[in-house]
């Protein structure tokens, strides 16, 4: 059984300079995983924060399951991320640095059928850095196009 579910946060790579990446599990309810398998999730504007030594993701939208009943989940509820204690301690220590945040990059279903979330420790880019990134991307595209002729 091949899982083709891949939900990306394209905006994160544009708005942030990624310093370190991690893969975390998600603590979900039944209707949430069913919606994710249908590809009905959105990572734009989602971020992670610490509360009582645990890591949570906020503003991640998972649409209500079509065939759910009165026990359907809240689409914007905060979800706990599952990481090892060593990874949590490392992230919490680095997060104390000025100007750093934890952003979501992509969500996918692994071979065992578990939902996984790639997160990154990131620093926000300034407007001129974003323009430089776009110029580099356009230049690389033009060079690749010229090589193909």
Protein Blocks (a to p, Z undefined) as FASTA:
>chain_A
ZZfbdcddfklmmmpccfbdcdddddddfklmmmmmnopacfehiacddeehiacdehia
cdddfkbcfkbccfkbccdddddfklmmmmmmmmmpghiacddfbdcddfkopacddddd
dddddfklmmmmmmmmmmmmmmmmmmmZZ
